[in-house]
């Protein structure tokens, strides 16, 4: 089961010094390369991403407030999604974590309450393959901004 971590990115842009892979026809770098760059930027392992465009089971590791992320991590079962869409000659990559609010509330004391049935957090990245850069465009969800 993939293990993904919930982390607020303090840096909104980074240049990745990674090799560029070309497609078999010598054309643009593939969608999978854009995904790989975004996953590395997010601090996760590309081998933990089974596929894109569909939700998969994942474990969301959270620290207890107010000491998070320095506190011991607690695992919450979730559903995760990596999605990749072309954006001109670049790519828009989205990562979304969802969970049952009842599961979250049981182990995440101190966080703002999770109202309703499901909670979520989502990150949106702009990946420019020609420059090997990833920029965090949006970070949204049901957590306090200082998480």
C-alpha positions in Angstrom: 0.0 0.0 0.0 1.5 3.3 -1.0 2.6 5.6 1.9 2.2 9.3 1.1 2.8 12.1 3.5 0.9 15.3 4.0 3.3 18.2 3.8 3.1 21.9 3.2 5.6 22.9 0.7 7.5 26.0 2.0 9.2 26.4 -1.4 6.9 27.3 -4.3 9.3 26.7 -7.1 12.3 24.6 -7.7 14.6 23.6 -10.6 15.1 19.9 -10.7 18.4 18.7 -12.0 17.3 15.4 -13.5 17.9 13.8 -16.8 15.3 14.4 -19.5 13.8 11.4 -21.2 12.5 11.6 -24.7 9.7 9.6 -26.3 10.6 6.9 -28.8 9.8 9.3 -31.7 12.3 11.9 -30.4 9.4 14.2 -29.6 8.4 15.9 -26.3 8.9 14.3 -23.0 5.9 12.2 -22.0 3.2 12.6 -19.5 4.9 10.1 -17.2 8.0 12.3 -17.0 5.8 15.3 -15.9 4.3 13.0 -13.2 7.7 11.8 -12.1 9.0 15.4 -11.7 5.9 16.4 -9.7 6.1 13.3 -7.4 9.8 14.0 -6.6 9.0 17.6 -6.0 6.3 16.6 -3.5 8.7 14.4 -1.7 7.2 11.1 -2.6 8.5 8.0 -4.4 7.3 7.5 -8.0 7.2 3.7 -7.3 4.3 4.5 -4.8 2.1 5.8 -7.6 0.3 2.9 -9.2 -1.4 4.9 -12.0 -2.9 8.3 -12.8 -6.4 9.5 -13.3 -7.9 7.0 -10.8 -8.1 6.9 -7.0 -6.0 4.3 -5.2 -5.8 3.2 -1.6 -3.1 5.1 0.3 -1.9 5.8 3.9 -1.8 9.5 5.0 0.7 10.0 7.8 -0.1 13.0 10.0 1.5 14.5 13.1 -0.5 15.5 16.1 -1.1 19.2 16.7 0.3 21.4 18.0 3.7 19.7 17.5 3.1 18.5 13.9 5.2 17.5 12.0 7.7 16.9 14.8 5.2 14.6 16.6 5.0 10.9 16.0 3.1 10.2 12.9 -0.3 8.6 12.9 -1.6 6.6 9.9 -5.0 7.4 8.4 -6.4 5.3 5.6 -7.2 7.4 2.5 -7.8 7.4 -1.2 -5.3 9.3 -3.3 -5.2 10.5 -6.9 -2.5 11.8 -9.2 -3.8 13.4 -12.3 -1.8 14.8 -15.3 -3.2 17.1 -17.9 -1.4 18.9 -20.8 -1.1 22.7 -20.4 0.2 24.0 -23.7 3.7 22.6 -24.0 3.8 22.0 -20.2 1.7 19.9 -17.8 -0.7 20.5 -14.9 -0.2 17.8 -12.2 -2.7 17.4 -9.3 -2.3 15.3 -6.2 -5.4 14.8 -4.0 -5.8 13.0 -0.7 -9.3 12.1 0.6 -10.3 10.4 3.8 -13.3 9.7 6.1 -13.7 12.5 8.6 -14.4 10.0 11.3 -11.0 8.3 10.7 -9.2 11.7 10.6 -10.9 13.0 13.8 -9.9 9.9 15.7 -6.2 10.4 15.3 -5.8 14.1 14.4 -6.6 15.8 17.7 -5.9 19.5 17.5 -6.5 20.0 13.8 -9.6 21.9 12.7 -12.6 19.6 12.6 -13.3 17.6 9.4 -17.0 18.4 8.7 -19.1 16.0 6.6 -18.4 12.5 5.5 -15.1 13.1 3.6 -12.2 15.4 4.0 -9.5 16.3 1.4 -6.4 18.1 0.6 -5.1 18.9 -2.9 -1.9 20.2 -4.4 -1.6 21.5 -8.0 1.7 21.7 -9.7 2.8 23.3 -13.0 5.5 21.3 -14.7 7.6 22.8 -17.4 9.5 20.0 -19.1 11.7 22.2 -21.3 13.2 23.8 -18.2 12.8 20.8 -15.8 11.0 23.0 -13.3 8.0 22.3 -11.0 6.0 25.1 -9.4 3.4 24.7 -6.7 0.4 26.6 -8.0 -2.2 25.8 -5.3 -2.4 24.1 -2.0 -6.0 23.8 -0.7 -8.1 21.7 1.5 -9.5 21.5 5.0 -6.5 22.3 7.1 -5.3 25.4 8.8 -2.8 27.4 6.7 0.0 26.9 9.3 -0.2 23.1 9.2 
